[in-house]
Structures are given as structure tokens and as C-alpha cells.
Amino acid sequence: MGNFGKVLEFHLKEQFGKKGFWIGIIIPVIAIIGFFGFTHFKSDGEKDAIAIVNKGTTYQVSDNAMLGNLKEDYEFKFLKGNQVSKAELGVKDGDYEALYIIDEQSGKPVLEQRYEFTPPASVTTVLQGTLQQQYSAKVSTEQGISGDVLKELQTPITIKDTVLDSDTDDKPTGVVWVFVFTMYMFILMYGIGIANGIVGEKSSRVMEIMITKVKPITMMYGKIISNMLVGLANILVILASFLVVQSLGWADSMALDFIDVSGFTVSVTLLFILFFLSGFMLNGMIYAALGSLASRSEDIGNFTSPLMMISLANFFLGMMTMGNPTASYITICSYIPVLTPTLMFSRYLMGSAAGWELALGIVIIIVTTLLLSVIANRLYKRGVMKYSEKMSWKQVFGMMKKESIKG
């Protein structure tokens, strides 16, 4: 344990001493806090402008009182008919979010909306409803319909909502999204880092000196765990940045428009960390074992390409879990050891995996990790001292069958 502690301390100092690590920490923090701070102060008290042009005389929206609660979010500019071209330029320049032109054809109101991207749906709905009321009042007057009858005809129908049990309703999809993306990015990034570090030690012949002092297996686990702790530190710093933004009142529970992070309860966060660490350990051993087989950095891709395909499978299947967590292929894949950390956690949060399945997933990860450790130990011990230009997969499988040398 003494040698392992020294190796782990060495690799941690090496990782935390790199400029790249601190750049990778500082840039996301500045980006997160800066983005939310900018949007908060930029939008504070500022309303989007909407231009309204009344071309006709029968149907008009020329009073803010007609626009109700929309005034809280928008500032309305009422322009004359000869100012349409000027208003269009304002939309293109970003002065107006949209331009609405109210006209009349064959005695009926016509609402035209001009915009660059998408019109504000709430404004369109209110203007449409206002013009519909004006048209109904005009017709009722012409037909001699009393106001009471017209009011009765305009009474909205009753809508009853019955929410049936859904696979995705009221589920922490935001947490699943963050977990799947985090697993993909950090395992890919730090997994390659593990392999590159081992190849760098081999190519510089440092490995030949180190192996006389420390067992190869100790070096392998020291490198894996140090990268795992650095990755975890990155995650915690990013999460802390979101907490700072939220505590400052610059953002609510919606960290992004499509990610609701309110599902990060204490229990979910602990499970998040557990499955992240176990998934990283499982993948890290494979990266370390395969990285030890490469003698040059150019050869790393030949050995790690299957792992990249597995990472992509984890990412896409994890994303699919949010939309269809009960799919049979998702359930089956969640029991494949290299996919279990991502898919079992995602299925559990989405409600398609019971507690016993989650426990079984943890057992699968532990058993697989122990079995992989035997293979990884054997490959690493023999691979770190092998300097052949190229190594075929046939040779790799042959090394797995041979007795491991004493380290």
C-alpha cells in the first residue's frame, strides 16, 4: 500500500501540475458563470419589442389594454401603415422580434406576421383572439344577435386533463442527460489520457526504470485512479459553478432550456457518483491494458477504436433511454457489462428499472471489473515491456492465455 500511495501521489501531482488541467477547470467555470451573468444582467428590465401596424379601420389593436399580461414581457410599438418597410428593417436589425400587420379582406380581419426566426406564439394567440372577438361583435351587430347570446356563443368549452402514466413524464431527464454526456466525455477524454500516458512512459524508456522500483500493476492502478479523481474533480467544479449561478439568482432550476437539473437530490447525486466512478474504473482498466500494447502514440487508435465505438453506443443508447426507457433493446443492453453503468442508472431514473435491477447492475459491474482486472493485469505486465512496432490482435489474445510474469 505504501508504494501505491506514492505512485498515486506522484500521478496526482503530475495531473494537477499540468497547465492543461487548470485551463480545463477555469474555462468551463468562466463560461458558465459568464454566460448566466451576461444573460441575467442583459435581460434585467429589458423587454423584447413588437411592432404592430393597423392598416384597416374596422379591426385594430391599438391599445395596450387589449394585450393583457403580454405587457410584462413585451414592449409594443404601434406604427402607421406607411411605416411597414421601416418596421421590416427593424426586425432584420433586431430592433423588433416580430412585426404584425392587421388588415381586412372581404369584411374579415387578416393578421399577418413577419419575422426572421420564429414569431412569439403568445403574442400571435392574443392578437388572433382579440381580432376574433371584434369580428364576432361586428357580425352579431349586423345580424341582430344580442350581446348575451354572443357572450354565450363565445364561452370556451371545458377541457379536462387526465395525465396517464408515461415513461418520461415527471422523470429527471435532465439528470440522465447530464450523466450520459458526462460519462461519454470524461471516459473518452481521460481514457485516452491513460493510454497516452502509458505510451509516453514506454517511448521515453521511463518504464524500464520505474518497473525495477514499483510493480507494474501498482503503476497501472495508480494511473487509472489518479485520472478518475481528476475527472471527478472536474465534474464537482462544474456542478459547483451551477450552484454558484443558482445561489446568485442568475438562473432557476433550468440550467439550460432543455435540462431540468432539479432532479439532483442527495440520493440521486450519490448514485450518480457511484456509477460514474465504477464505469470509469471499468473502462479505465481496458484503456490501460490496451494502451500498454502500443509502442507509439500513432498506434493507440488501433487498439482503442473498439472502446470508442462502445462509448458512442453508451451515448446514443443513453439518449434513447430518455425517450423510450422501456424499449426491449434498452433493457437487454443494460445487462451488457460495458453498457451497464450508463444504461442501468439511466433506466432506474426513468422508472423502467426496479431497485433489484439496479442492485443487479452494480453486481454485474463489480464482477466484470474483477474479471477484467485479471486480464488487464496480465496484458499490462507483459505489454509495458514489449516494444514491437506492431502487435496483432492474435498476439494480444495469446498474451491473455499465457501465465503472467512475476512483477
Buried (B, 14 or more C-beta within 10 A) or exposed (E): EEEBEBBBEBBBEBBBEEEEBEEBBEEBBEEBBEBBBEEBEEEEEEBBBBBBBBBBEEBBBEEEEBBEEBEEEBBBBBBEEEBBEEBBEBBEEEEBBBBBBBBBEEEEBBBEBBBEEEBBEEBBEBBBEBBBEBBBBBEBEEEEBEEEEBEEEEEEEEEEEEEEEEBBEEBBBBBBBBBBBBBBBBBBEBBBBBBBBBBEBBBEEEBEEBBEEBBBBBBBBBBBBBBBBBBBBBBEBBBEBBEBBBEEEBBEEEBBEEBBBEBBEEEBEEBBEBBBBBBBBBBBBBBBBBBBBBBEBEBBEBBBEEBEEBBEBBBEBBBBBBEBBBBEEBBEBBBBBBBBBBBBBBBBBBBBBEEEBBEBBBEBBEEBBEEBBEBBBBBBBBBBBBEEEEBEEEEBEEBBEEEBEEB
